[in-house]
Amino acid sequence: MSDYVERNQKAMSLIVSRGLFAKEFNMQQLVELSREVSALGSPGDLVSWTLISHDYVYTGRAADKIDTIAHR
Amino acid sequence: MEDGVGGDILQVAANLLDAIIAENSVLKPENFKFVSEAIIATARIGNDDALALNTRLGEALFSDSLRSVLLRNPRSVVMYAMASCFVVTPSSRTMAVIDLFARLHDAGATRALHHPAYRNLEMDYIAANARGDGFFHDPFVGIAESLPWLTRDHIYSLTHVHFYNSYFGARCISYPGNILPWLEILIARARHDGDLDVLLELLICYASTSGAQPAQLAFHDSLAAAALAILCGPDGQLPPPDMFRDHYHPLFVAAIYRATRGADFAPHRDVAIARRHEMIGRLLVDIRQTDLMAYLAGYADHVAEFGPEPGLEPALALQLALVAAAAEDRTQAFAPAR
């Protein structure tokens, strides 16, 4: 069994074990959903951007990085 | 992390201070930040050498130029206020800063909507210090379901508010909830990311929170020792003063961690804890990279090997509920028309 299939089965088993498995929702749909989520990428963190200010003293490095992303 | 390392850090910091004084450049932003934070670190390290350096740093920061700076803009007092709480031998100028800060704070002028929330809390903390009052704010409220998605800046806000609560790790703090599993997860994440500054700050938080487990603390001691070895480089040498200006922060945090642990410092690398950290660190990369299947499968592995992780369960429940909702949307969308 490939790592990919084994990984998906583990993920599915976890969902089933928590009783949140929607009726008629199968592993193929879960994989499609996961691909869709991944394809969106990480759009950054809007909450963080609202925290950035010019006198952000202690975490200037992170602030600069996020500022760069925000103005790209 | 040997005792002598703290002394070396102090010596390099003293050399940098000498250079700043010789250049008369304490008001350069990077130097101002260094001197301010060195005042906090030396107060917390607290040995004779540290306290002697603290006095010299205080004299450099609260110098003749202070009055001119405040005349240009009285709100500049905010920049000096945190350091004023940690100068061990305050001068009349230091006391003037505290008085002016208290006056502006009471008028509401030290807070600003554009500040990160924890910077406004910092203003409250400084004011409480100036009045001789206690300070407590629980920064961990509401993070149970957002923990895996916290940004680096969110984590800094947690560590810093805990520092205000605990006098930068000097006092042990009890929180209404059990925050230790959350701290452990964030430590595993910082370790996995190689983010030494955040890692060391989190280690201080864990060590100064009620209920800290001795086995975890010994493991954390080993992480701190390893972090210091990385920061000092393979030859164990601290960076020279001009480079130290850019690298002092994690070194100071390491020294504060060492001071927090005191005689209990006893590094021990527990293999099982290390394995668990690696799994959790990997999981959190998967979720931040939006690899849903990898995250769920990785968590299934964690459950199989160590059981459910209490610090991740609330976020997992939330995520699975969202998976179920998405699934419901899809099954309805593709249901045959009646």
Interface residues (C-beta under 8 A of the other chain):
Chain A: E6 R7 N8 K10 A11 S13 L14 I15 R18 L20 F21 A22 K23 E24 F25 Q29 L30 V31 L33 S34 V37 S38 L40 G41 S42 D45 V47 S48 L51 I52 S53 D55 Y56 V57 Y58 T59 A62 A63 I66
Chain B: K33 A112 H114 H115 P116 A117 R119 W149 T151 R152 D153 H154 Y156 S157 H160 R288 Q289 T290 D291 L292 M293 A294 Y295 L296 A297 Y299 A300 D301 V303 L316 A317 L320 A321 V323 A324 A326 A327 E328 R330 T331
